Amino acid sequence: MGRKDVAEALRARDTCFQLHHQHFADNEKDEVWITEVSRRRWVILTKDTEHHRKRSELEAVIATNAREFALSNASLSGAEMGRIFASMLTSIVRYLDKHDGPFIVRVRRSLELVCIYPK
């Protein structure tokens, strides 16, 4: 996910975060890491736009009460991904304060949050 750019943008905002590659292989199945991340009560920030479409991944989101914020466009540059996530941190925290998992929320380039699961 443009991990260097996203990490730099989040670090500049004094945000506590973990990167996928620090805990999982790059080719780890999504349902495996979603389950573990959710068990730890971490919030998922991702560029993967398909978790709500793939049955096993959506089942993992639901079963583990995952809280996922997914960029609405996976082809953004790493710098753009970092800028969007960093710009949306306050809105993400507000959303987390008001909603329990499971959920998948789109983070749009226009700096909007749109819940896609549950509908």
Buried (B, 14 or more C-beta within 10 A) or exposed (E): BBBEBBBBBBEEEEBEBEEBEEEBEEEBEBBEBBBBBBEEEBBBBBBBBEBBEBEEBBEBBBEBEBBBBBBBBEEBEBBBBBBBBBEBBEBBEEBBEEEEBBBBBBBBEEEEBEEBBEE
